[in-house]
C-alpha cells in the first residue's frame, strides 16, 4: 500500500464558468485504485476528473511508510484559517 496525493478537478457550481479543484490523499495499491478512491472523496459539484496523481515515498528528506492501525483523534484537524498569522502570510 502507498500514500498518494491526488489533485481532482471538476465543474464549478452552476452559473460559474470555471473549474473547482481539490487535493485529497488516499492509501491504495496502485495508481488505478488511487484514482478511484480519490474520486470517491470529491466534495465538489458534478463528476470529478484527476488532474495529477503522485505516490509519496519521501517528503522533505523524510521517508513515508504506510502501516495499518492508525486512527484520527477527535479534533485533530486544524484549519489554516484558525491559526495565528503574521502579516507576511
C-alpha positions as CSV (number, residue, x, y, z in Angstrom):
1,X,0.0,0.0,0.0
2,X,1.2,3.5,-0.8
3,X,0.2,7.1,0.0
4,X,-1.0,9.1,-3.0
5,X,-1.7,12.8,-3.3
6,X,-4.3,13.4,-6.0
7,X,-5.4,16.7,-7.5
8,X,-9.0,16.5,-8.5
9,X,-10.8,18.9,-10.9
10,X,-14.5,19.2,-11.7
11,X,-17.2,21.5,-12.9
12,X,-17.8,24.6,-10.8
13,X,-21.3,25.2,-9.4
14,X,-23.9,26.1,-11.9
15,X,-23.6,29.6,-13.2
16,X,-19.8,29.7,-12.9
17,X,-17.5,29.4,-15.9
18,X,-14.6,27.9,-14.0
19,X,-13.4,24.6,-12.6
20,X,-13.1,23.7,-9.0
21,X,-10.0,21.8,-7.6
22,X,-9.3,19.8,-4.5
23,X,-6.3,17.8,-3.3
24,X,-7.0,14.6,-1.5
25,X,-4.8,11.9,0.0
26,X,-5.6,8.2,-0.3
27,X,-4.0,4.9,0.5
28,X,-4.0,2.5,-2.4
29,X,-2.0,-0.4,-4.0
30,X,-1.6,1.3,-7.4
31,X,-2.5,4.4,-9.5
32,X,-5.7,2.9,-10.8
33,X,-7.0,2.2,-7.3
34,X,-5.8,5.6,-6.1
35,X,-7.8,7.4,-8.8
36,X,-11.0,5.5,-7.9
37,X,-10.5,6.2,-4.2
38,X,-9.8,9.8,-4.7
39,X,-12.8,10.4,-6.9
40,X,-15.0,8.9,-4.1
41,X,-13.7,11.8,-1.9
42,X,-14.7,14.6,-4.3
43,X,-16.8,17.1,-2.4
44,X,-17.4,19.4,-5.4
45,X,-20.2,19.6,-7.8
46,X,-20.7,17.0,-10.6
47,X,-18.2,14.4,-11.6
48,X,-14.5,14.8,-10.9
49,X,-11.5,14.0,-13.0
50,X,-7.9,13.5,-12.0
51,X,-5.6,16.4,-13.0
52,X,-2.5,15.0,-11.2
53,X,-1.5,12.0,-9.1
54,X,1.7,11.2,-7.3
55,X,2.9,8.4,-5.0
56,X,4.6,9.9,-1.9
57,X,7.6,7.8,-0.7
58,X,9.7,10.7,0.5
59,X,8.9,14.3,1.5
60,X,11.5,17.0,2.5
61,X,14.1,14.4,3.4
62,X,11.7,12.1,5.3
63,X,10.7,8.6,4.3
64,X,7.0,7.9,4.4
65,X,5.8,4.4,5.4
66,X,2.2,3.2,5.5
67,X,1.3,0.8,8.3
68,X,-2.2,-0.4,9.3
69,X,-3.9,0.6,12.5
70,X,-3.9,4.3,12.9
71,X,-6.9,6.4,13.9
72,X,-7.5,10.1,13.7
73,X,-8.2,11.6,17.2
74,X,-11.2,13.8,17.6
75,X,-10.3,17.4,16.9
76,X,-7.0,16.5,15.1
77,X,-7.8,18.6,12.1
78,X,-6.8,22.2,12.4
79,X,-7.9,24.7,9.7
80,X,-5.3,27.1,8.3
81,X,-7.8,29.9,8.9
82,X,-7.9,29.1,12.7
83,X,-4.1,29.5,13.1
84,X,-2.4,32.8,14.1
85,X,-0.8,34.5,11.1
86,X,2.0,37.0,10.6
87,X,1.4,39.9,8.3
88,X,3.5,38.1,5.7
89,X,1.1,35.2,5.4
